[in-house]
Amino acid sequence: MKKIIFTLTILVAVVFSSCELDRSPFTEISADELFEDPGAAQSATLGNYLFLKGDKGYDGWSDDLHRISEYGGDNVMISGGTTDPLFFFYNYQRNPNNSRTNRFWSNSFKAIVGTNRVIESLNEGETEEQDQVIGENYYIRALVFFQMGNVFGRPYNQGTENLSIPLKLTSDIEDLPDRNTVGEVYDQVIKDLKKAESLMTINKGPSFASKEAAQALLSRVYLYMEDNQNAIDYADDVLGSGAYSLLSSSRFSEMNTLAPSENEEAIFSITLTKGIDIPGTEDWFTIGSFYANIDGVGWGEMYASQTYLDLINDNPSDLRKSFIEPQYTEDSNGQKTPSVYWVNDQYEYQFRDVTESSGTLTIEESGNTYTIESEMINGSTQYYFNGPEGRQDVTYDYDMDKRNGYPKFFILKASQQENDLHLWSPTVSRLAEMYLNKAEAMAKEGMDQQALDNINILRERANVPPYTLSSLPAGKSVLDVVLEERRLELAFEGHRKFDIYRNGRTMDRKYPGSHLNNSNPFFEIESTDNVIIEYIPEQQILIQPSLDQND
Amino acid sequence: MKKSITLLFFALLLPFFVFAQEKTVELKVQDESGTPVVGANVLVENTTKGGMTDFDGKLTLELNTGEVLEISSLGFETQKITVGDKNSISVTLKDDIGQLDEVVVVAYGTQKKATITSSVVEVKSEKLTDVTTPEVATMLQGKVTGVQVLPSTGSPGASPSIVIRGRSSINSTNSPLWVVDGIILGNSDPKLNPNDVESISVLKDASATALYGNRGANGVILITTKRGEVGASPTMDVSIKTAINHFNPGNFEVMNSQQLYDFHTTLDNPNAWFNEDLLNRDYDWIEGSTQAAFVQDAAVTFKSATDTHNLFLSTSYYSEEGTVIGNNLDRYNLRMNLDYKISDRLTIKPKLNFVIDRRDDVRQASLYEAYNNLPWDLPFAEDGSVVNARFSQGDDWLGRDKSNFFYDRQWNYSDSRTFDFFASFDFEYKLLPNLTYVSTNNFTQGYAESFSYIDQRSNSGLATNGAITDNTFKNIRRFTNQMLKYSNTFNEDHTVTLLAAYEYNDGSSKNISTRSENVVVNGEVQSVGLEPAVANGGANEFAQQSFLFSGDYDYKGKYFMKGSIRVDGASAFAEDYRYGEFYSIAAGWNIHKEDFFNSDNINVLKVRASHGAVGNQPGGFGFLSTYDVKFQYAGIIAAKPNRLGTENLTWEKAIESNAGLDATFFNAVNLTVDYYNKENSGLLYFRALSDQTGFSGRYENIGSITNEGVEFALDADIINTSDFGINLGVNASFNKNNIKELADGTDIIGGSTILREGEEFGTFYMRKWLGVNPGDGSPVYEVVDEDGTVSTTNDYNAATVQITGTSNPDVTGGFYTNFRYKNFTLTSNWSFSYGAELYNSSRNLFDSDGFYLQYNQMVLPDGWSRWEKPGDIVSHPKPRVGGYPGGNQTSSRYLEDGSYLRLNNVRLSYDFPQTPLNSLGVSNARIYLTGDNLVTFTRFSGVDPTIGGAGGFTSIGYPIPRRFALGLNISF
């Protein structure tokens, strides 16, 4: 009996042997613990880059920025509707509750506060490595302020008193500034970039910020401000550093497959790492997956626009066509079907199969047969037929796979890094942009020949004939041609929308795409229109009512 | 010679004289209502002669006239009767009210029902096992006033969520605490075999739950598992049930080929693919992805109880096919409860329970796709092969998602197993006649593993050439409670019970997930994958220790009171804020025991009142500011700010007062009415901060919510004779929820809901839809200016976001009917909810006025129609390609009335007559037919107004099936 009681007491004592209540989480570190470590600033800076990239390479700051900036341009079209709020960046049906806009705003401030925290925790002038870290944080902050200003604030030349974004310069949670003006934001961006330029002396490659990256961004910022001389000078600083060179033509046509560290033209790219980023089946969430379906993966709903294709087809040998992959239909023997197509007055594609007999090409149209004729214009062949309503110019190609009647011109520029599906490290700055910045600034200063010289460097690389002052296309000025070159070169890299509006031009959306399928389609958008900038997230205004909403 | 023959003759006859005085007597024993008393002890006084009555209450004995028989049976007054001249004796035993003081299971013990001061409702096993379910929580639906049971999905094994007395926590759980046989298991439905449940006590007010301290604020559900019946002979019960389930999509229906064609015609669909050929194709996706599903439920229990041993053994097998194809559940249960009285003082009570779940070869059809896909897309080609929608060319496949779940299903599957093991070693030691030491010690281990195989030929596997994923999850909880209990009656009138205890509870869990890609066909292990792709793992821990004290006192069963206090410390809070006190005090008065009370018709009249404070504990580490170290940039681990901590984070406190009345009339009608007033303050809320802080928000204890209400339960035995009985019951609860205070008085807006002082928790906040403009068929919204002027607009963006209703019902409850005629019983059980609004999120896709041309659309229920010409006053705008900007975005257009009345269960059962059974050795047999979820009356246009929880938002989901079951219970 006593034995039993004894055993039971021991059992009970064993059961409640540990009564200490301290427990810790497993996948996080407390902030106090982190900042005890000397390498903390480095790790935290990487955390700031991480906000730009996104935890696993998607849904991060650069992802939403791309959708906002590229989809509002005229290089792309969508072949249907979608529940994803990116649709509203594309068709200009803005909405103050757009979850991507909200996330972009939120990720922006997370990165900004993250950089402020590191900057506050370090003193300048102690070591080179530490200054490099501080400089990188200033760069990141400037990049984020700059792009936020482009998204939520009007172009610089429309008025420096216009409202832009709040300039948050501390990590204090009580510090909640109201919206600063466009002028103030540009001033802060330039100040931060110049500070970054002076502090950074170590170039760790295009995955990280560097002095040259700061200079490249300064060139762009000054270009946007129309301070043309500074734009040229900073571009020259980058070109003269010798740290970068243009990709050769053959490597350029595979540019999307190069990891940033293998790309001698990349100045700063938000780097995704093969094998770690975009794990498993998560390619469906990437930018590239919306542009193409590769190996069964990808939505493949957004294609190159007809106007972009017309522009690039002016020179069929243009190497930039390697980033567009038309999805031709093939029969069971792998043969493609010759076809012609055109766009009708309702902005619908019309495809017709071409029958060839003894050298004559014919098509069927409303029961009648028409012959396809051709003529040479400016050194290239233009096909056409004389139809019931007169001459109809057509493109002679092959029949294509379509979605809702829109032919699938897949865009590959945002996929296939290291041949891995939709892995892609978004380019922030690359050398080609330096030439383009110079050309545009020069054109605006009347330095026409030098402007052309700069874009001819890119044209040569892209395997298209150079421009001369006397051979400019009819009705086009040097600036027009420079902007066209910028469009061709930087397509699908998130520049076009900003480039059009800051130059006071009208966005031409008169081409096929689902942006025209609603009760209030935008065929054209003026640079003075309200819709060119996003609404401030409504939830943020409800929390901080002193923030003014955009019109 | 003559003399010896006479003597011999007499000698021979002598035995007969002796025997002639003893005669065969048949004794029949019954109770006051005429039911035979089985197993009554019959003893012939001053002898050892006697016996026990059989199943008909009869006993045949050889008796002498004049002998005195003593007849006794548990629950009855012992009777003595003298054997008379007759050969048959009929005895009627009277109920012994003294021994039948009903006892109710409450926190950490039991209390006599007569002297309970708290709001506790006990439901016994017979009332629970009408429905066919493997989940204990589902059994409570509609049966307890103030308890709302909300199913999550109709998938086999899915457990519902339970809300008691309204929702009071914004960010922490609103689920009650589950306690099984004295062991605190947590806030989720424990995997118990419903056949093992003897009774469930629901503790609702603070005085009942205060002994659970920082986890009691949402109410407590106490489960007691079965034991043997002392005094009864060992029995073995076998129950077998087979059921057939049908997919039950409620009021929600998507279009068929003709309907969709007509809809697109009115839309003027301009696409080339829209032509009459479409009418030749009509595939019913819902039918293709659902099936009539079978349920098998077999259980065997063995009970045996003597003075020293009480053994309960049970084992069961439950198998349910899903009404959506490709997901079936098998569950195995084994339980052993033993109470072993080693000596007069010491009783040990070991318990063991194993539950094994298996889901094999899961290839669940996608209900989302089944609703979305167009009837014009056929999943199978003419030769029977499966169409690969993803790679279809041109307009061969019209559905927007280009997805045919049948394709990947040919090869891809998953398996999962869970294994839960509960072991308790409890014992009781009588230190003194009135002082007992009770020790409860429990160890629970849960283990879950899942496996998924993706074939290289499937669309999901194309990019990675197939993949194999293995996940394991392990979870251990330890619980121990050491308690001293003192119970004594002084001077016959004063009864005192005291208890003091120390309790410690901790747990840890760990999970691992691995995935390999580029795998061989039909591979089953990680090693056949050439590329390791993902390795993830996490872990979690918590611990808590507590001290409890409780005392109750009653005077003559007339006046009684109870008080308790509990101190808890938990690991989820910073060291300085770790401990909290929770208390309660209650009193009651049995008016019917007073001398001045003289009503024959009112048998019991009791009033009671209580007041107390309980807590609601969050999990996690909200007090710590942390950095995340899970992700990388350029291949190097990055530290990213993760959470802004709040050092002084502490419990949510719930202070509740309760007043109640219990009455019994005419010995047949029971009425309970409770009024409660509960305030939950210091609510854990993730307060949204401006994004400019670098964080989206942080946890703080802010604000308070009150729930005030009345609960009402009535149970009446309208007729109760041996042959015929009618019993009806109804319960209803009216709860009013109010947000009393928020930090700084500012509104908290989240998505489409708002928390605002003075409004209810669960208030919808969205643009207000006014209808359709009769002139042009366009949507109309309401605009409210700052000065209050109301106007209308067609522009979604210009419409004012405002309060448009709440998700809280005005009244919820249930009722049941029970008809008994001889051996037949017919019962029905209903539950209802009235006054809640419910947001039908799926209508964004299915009722889009033409925004989505390549998703199927819903068939408009009666009463709704689309605009066609000027002057039409209708519910839906004119459909057109591209829809209307904002037309299918969030607005009160999709906010509907969520009221419903549901017939949860109907049951017809027949008890076989005893006599023919007994000859087979069977003591009881019952056969029954049931129907679950037969009909739901609701205007809600979605799939099911009850699924999706109390949040107010529901979408297309896996509906609760309609079930028909046939069952047989046999006892040996």
HADDOCK unambig.tbl for C-alpha pairs under 7 A between the chains (distance, minus, plus):
assign (segid A and resid 16 and name CA) (segid B and resid 480 and name CA) 6.86 0.50 0.50
assign (segid A and resid 16 and name CA) (segid B and resid 504 and name CA) 6.83 0.50 0.50
assign (segid A and resid 21 and name CA) (segid B and resid 543 and name CA) 5.67 0.50 0.50
assign (segid A and resid 21 and name CA) (segid B and resid 544 and name CA) 6.62 0.50 0.50
assign (segid A and resid 21 and name CA) (segid B and resid 570 and name CA) 6.51 0.50 0.50
assign (segid A and resid 21 and name CA) (segid B and resid 571 and name CA) 4.98 0.50 0.50
assign (segid A and resid 22 and name CA) (segid B and resid 571 and name CA) 5.58 0.50 0.50
assign (segid A and resid 23 and name CA) (segid B and resid 541 and name CA) 6.49 0.50 0.50
assign (segid A and resid 23 and name CA) (segid B and resid 542 and name CA) 6.50 0.50 0.50
assign (segid A and resid 23 and name CA) (segid B and resid 571 and name CA) 5.92 0.50 0.50
assign (segid A and resid 25 and name CA) (segid B and resid 540 and name CA) 6.46 0.50 0.50
assign (segid A and resid 26 and name CA) (segid B and resid 538 and name CA) 6.63 0.50 0.50
assign (segid A and resid 26 and name CA) (segid B and resid 539 and name CA) 5.97 0.50 0.50
assign (segid A and resid 26 and name CA) (segid B and resid 540 and name CA) 6.73 0.50 0.50
assign (segid A and resid 27 and name CA) (segid B and resid 538 and name CA) 6.70 0.50 0.50
assign (segid A and resid 27 and name CA) (segid B and resid 628 and name CA) 6.82 0.50 0.50
assign (segid A and resid 27 and name CA) (segid B and resid 629 and name CA) 6.77 0.50 0.50
assign (segid A and resid 27 and name CA) (segid B and resid 630 and name CA) 6.90 0.50 0.50
assign (segid A and resid 28 and name CA) (segid B and resid 626 and name CA) 6.03 0.50 0.50
assign (segid A and resid 28 and name CA) (segid B and resid 627 and name CA) 5.61 0.50 0.50
assign (segid A and resid 28 and name CA) (segid B and resid 628 and name CA) 4.76 0.50 0.50
assign (segid A and resid 28 and name CA) (segid B and resid 629 and name CA) 6.00 0.50 0.50
assign (segid A and resid 29 and name CA) (segid B and resid 626 and name CA) 5.27 0.50 0.50
assign (segid A and resid 29 and name CA) (segid B and resid 627 and name CA) 5.20 0.50 0.50
assign (segid A and resid 29 and name CA) (segid B and resid 628 and name CA) 6.49 0.50 0.50
assign (segid A and resid 30 and name CA) (segid B and resid 624 and name CA) 6.19 0.50 0.50
assign (segid A and resid 30 and name CA) (segid B and resid 625 and name CA) 5.50 0.50 0.50
assign (segid A and resid 30 and name CA) (segid B and resid 626 and name CA) 3.98 0.50 0.50
assign (segid A and resid 30 and name CA) (segid B and resid 627 and name CA) 6.05 0.50 0.50
assign (segid A and resid 31 and name CA) (segid B and resid 625 and name CA) 5.50 0.50 0.50
assign (segid A and resid 31 and name CA) (segid B and resid 626 and name CA) 4.78 0.50 0.50
assign (segid A and resid 31 and name CA) (segid B and resid 627 and name CA) 5.86 0.50 0.50
assign (segid A and resid 43 and name CA) (segid B and resid 638 and name CA) 5.03 0.50 0.50
assign (segid A and resid 43 and name CA) (segid B and resid 639 and name CA) 5.13 0.50 0.50
assign (segid A and resid 44 and name CA) (segid B and resid 638 and name CA) 6.38 0.50 0.50
assign (segid A and resid 44 and name CA) (segid B and resid 639 and name CA) 4.93 0.50 0.50
assign (segid A and resid 44 and name CA) (segid B and resid 640 and name CA) 6.15 0.50 0.50
assign (segid A and resid 46 and name CA) (segid B and resid 633 and name CA) 6.03 0.50 0.50
assign (segid A and resid 46 and name CA) (segid B and resid 638 and name CA) 4.84 0.50 0.50
assign (segid A and resid 46 and name CA) (segid B and resid 639 and name CA) 6.76 0.50 0.50
assign (segid A and resid 47 and name CA) (segid B and resid 638 and name CA) 4.63 0.50 0.50
assign (segid A and resid 47 and name CA) (segid B and resid 639 and name CA) 4.83 0.50 0.50
assign (segid A and resid 47 and name CA) (segid B and resid 640 and name CA) 4.34 0.50 0.50
assign (segid A and resid 48 and name CA) (segid B and resid 640 and name CA) 6.93 0.50 0.50
assign (segid A and resid 49 and name CA) (segid B and resid 633 and name CA) 6.61 0.50 0.50
assign (segid A and resid 50 and name CA) (segid B and resid 632 and name CA) 6.86 0.50 0.50
assign (segid A and resid 50 and name CA) (segid B and resid 633 and name CA) 5.60 0.50 0.50
assign (segid A and resid 55 and name CA) (segid B and resid 631 and name CA) 5.89 0.50 0.50
assign (segid A and resid 81 and name CA) (segid B and resid 852 and name CA) 6.83 0.50 0.50
assign (segid A and resid 95 and name CA) (segid B and resid 797 and name CA) 6.67 0.50 0.50
assign (segid A and resid 106 and name CA) (segid B and resid 691 and name CA) 5.30 0.50 0.50
assign (segid A and resid 109 and name CA) (segid B and resid 691 and name CA) 6.16 0.50 0.50
assign (segid A and resid 109 and name CA) (segid B and resid 692 and name CA) 5.43 0.50 0.50
assign (segid A and resid 109 and name CA) (segid B and resid 694 and name CA) 5.35 0.50 0.50
assign (segid A and resid 110 and name CA) (segid B and resid 694 and name CA) 4.11 0.50 0.50
assign (segid A and resid 110 and name CA) (segid B and resid 695 and name CA) 6.58 0.50 0.50
assign (segid A and resid 113 and name CA) (segid B and resid 693 and name CA) 6.95 0.50 0.50
assign (segid A and resid 113 and name CA) (segid B and resid 694 and name CA) 5.27 0.50 0.50
assign (segid A and resid 168 and name CA) (segid B and resid 692 and name CA) 6.91 0.50 0.50
assign (segid A and resid 171 and name CA) (segid B and resid 693 and name CA) 6.98 0.50 0.50
assign (segid A and resid 172 and name CA) (segid B and resid 693 and name CA) 6.94 0.50 0.50
assign (segid A and resid 173 and name CA) (segid B and resid 693 and name CA) 4.59 0.50 0.50
assign (segid A and resid 176 and name CA) (segid B and resid 692 and name CA) 6.31 0.50 0.50
assign (segid A and resid 207 and name CA) (segid B and resid 634 and name CA) 6.85 0.50 0.50
assign (segid A and resid 271 and name CA) (segid B and resid 634 and name CA) 5.85 0.50 0.50
assign (segid A and resid 272 and name CA) (segid B and resid 634 and name CA) 6.37 0.50 0.50
assign (segid A and resid 273 and name CA) (segid B and resid 634 and name CA) 5.80 0.50 0.50
assign (segid A and resid 273 and name CA) (segid B and resid 635 and name CA) 6.25 0.50 0.50
assign (segid A and resid 280 and name CA) (segid B and resid 533 and name CA) 6.77 0.50 0.50
assign (segid A and resid 295 and name CA) (segid B and resid 462 and name CA) 6.38 0.50 0.50
assign (segid A and resid 295 and name CA) (segid B and resid 463 and name CA) 5.76 0.50 0.50
assign (segid A and resid 296 and name CA) (segid B and resid 459 and name CA) 6.27 0.50 0.50
assign (segid A and resid 296 and name CA) (segid B and resid 462 and name CA) 6.22 0.50 0.50
assign (segid A and resid 296 and name CA) (segid B and resid 463 and name CA) 6.71 0.50 0.50
assign (segid A and resid 297 and name CA) (segid B and resid 463 and name CA) 6.48 0.50 0.50
assign (segid A and resid 401 and name CA) (segid B and resid 393 and name CA) 6.14 0.50 0.50
assign (segid A and resid 401 and name CA) (segid B and resid 394 and name CA) 5.36 0.50 0.50
assign (segid A and resid 402 and name CA) (segid B and resid 394 and name CA) 4.91 0.50 0.50
assign (segid A and resid 403 and name CA) (segid B and resid 394 and name CA) 5.92 0.50 0.50
assign (segid A and resid 404 and name CA) (segid B and resid 271 and name CA) 6.90 0.50 0.50
assign (segid A and resid 517 and name CA) (segid B and resid 881 and name CA) 7.00 0.50 0.50
assign (segid A and resid 517 and name CA) (segid B and resid 882 and name CA) 5.61 0.50 0.50
assign (segid A and resid 518 and name CA) (segid B and resid 881 and name CA) 6.96 0.50 0.50
assign (segid A and resid 518 and name CA) (segid B and resid 882 and name CA) 4.74 0.50 0.50
assign (segid A and resid 518 and name CA) (segid B and resid 883 and name CA) 6.82 0.50 0.50
assign (segid A and resid 519 and name CA) (segid B and resid 884 and name CA) 6.68 0.50 0.50
assign (segid A and resid 540 and name CA) (segid B and resid 690 and name CA) 6.18 0.50 0.50
assign (segid A and resid 543 and name CA) (segid B and resid 690 and name CA) 6.24 0.50 0.50
assign (segid A and resid 544 and name CA) (segid B and resid 690 and name CA) 6.86 0.50 0.50
